[in-house]
């Protein structure tokens, strides 16, 4: 990627080396805490893995699939500087909602995800991804309620925004901001991004770097 014209924070993130660190299916398998962590959460097939890849400018780092529920573990990526020092961690969480898996398997990764979201002191922000074509759904609101109750900071990211017209996106952004305005753990800014055309990626990278 040509980073001319990028902000200093964005350039700094793109210079870090993202590497696969750990995969955990249960709380007992989580890696020891070290650097600050930010997590990507959302419904199945909302585009979490694609957005992680686009944000880090590493195609194929996080395994993306058109099959809902493909990510079935908590996947940790470490962003390291040139001498190998860990700067920040990115966590790709299993999607909630529909998935082609057994009820037992779904219950296992759902439990691990919820325990992680509530009990990880290194976790500085959860980016809750919402498909811009559909907006907030009841299971999204359930997750927001849990994060509010656990006092875990989260921020809404509207994904696949290239599928909407400008006026539609503006309306959705305003509607979403109004819904979360009184939620205690919600970051007030709603981000609009597209892994397809790069919209909003600079702002997302800057936000991640601010949390390191």
TARA-V621207 format. One record per backbone hydrogen bond with DSSP energy under -1.0 kcal/mol. NH is the residue of the N-H (numbers start at 1). CO is the residue of the C=O. If there is no record, write none. Layout:
nh:NH co:CO
nh:NH co:CO
This chain:
nh:6 co:3
nh:11 co:7
nh:12 co:8
nh:13 co:9
nh:14 co:10
nh:15 co:11
nh:16 co:13
nh:17 co:80
nh:19 co:78
nh:21 co:76
nh:22 co:76
nh:24 co:74
nh:29 co:26
nh:30 co:27
nh:37 co:122
nh:38 co:89
nh:39 co:125
nh:40 co:91
nh:41 co:127
nh:44 co:96
nh:46 co:43
nh:51 co:47
nh:52 co:48
nh:53 co:49
nh:54 co:50
nh:55 co:51
nh:56 co:52
nh:58 co:53
nh:61 co:58
nh:70 co:67
nh:74 co:24
nh:75 co:92
nh:76 co:22
nh:77 co:90
nh:78 co:19
nh:79 co:88
nh:80 co:17
nh:81 co:85
nh:84 co:81
nh:87 co:79
nh:88 co:79
nh:89 co:36
nh:90 co:77
nh:91 co:38
nh:92 co:75
nh:93 co:40
nh:96 co:42
nh:100 co:68
nh:101 co:99
nh:106 co:102
nh:107 co:103
nh:108 co:104
nh:109 co:105
nh:110 co:106
nh:111 co:107
nh:112 co:108
nh:113 co:109
nh:114 co:110
nh:115 co:111
nh:116 co:112
nh:117 co:113
nh:118 co:114
nh:119 co:115
nh:123 co:120
nh:124 co:37
nh:126 co:153
nh:127 co:39
nh:128 co:155
nh:129 co:41
nh:130 co:157
nh:132 co:159
nh:134 co:131
nh:135 co:131
nh:141 co:137
nh:142 co:138
nh:143 co:139
nh:144 co:140
nh:145 co:141
nh:146 co:142
nh:147 co:143
nh:148 co:144
nh:149 co:145
nh:150 co:146
nh:151 co:148
nh:152 co:147
nh:154 co:185
nh:155 co:126
nh:157 co:128
nh:158 co:191
nh:159 co:130
nh:161 co:193
nh:163 co:160
nh:164 co:161
nh:169 co:165
nh:170 co:166
nh:171 co:167
nh:172 co:168
nh:173 co:169
nh:174 co:170
nh:175 co:171
nh:176 co:172
nh:177 co:173
nh:178 co:174
nh:179 co:175
nh:180 co:176
nh:183 co:180
nh:186 co:183
nh:187 co:154
nh:191 co:156
nh:193 co:158
nh:194 co:199
nh:198 co:194
nh:201 co:198
nh:204 co:200
nh:205 co:201
nh:206 co:202
nh:207 co:203
nh:208 co:204
nh:209 co:205
nh:210 co:206
nh:211 co:208
nh:212 co:209
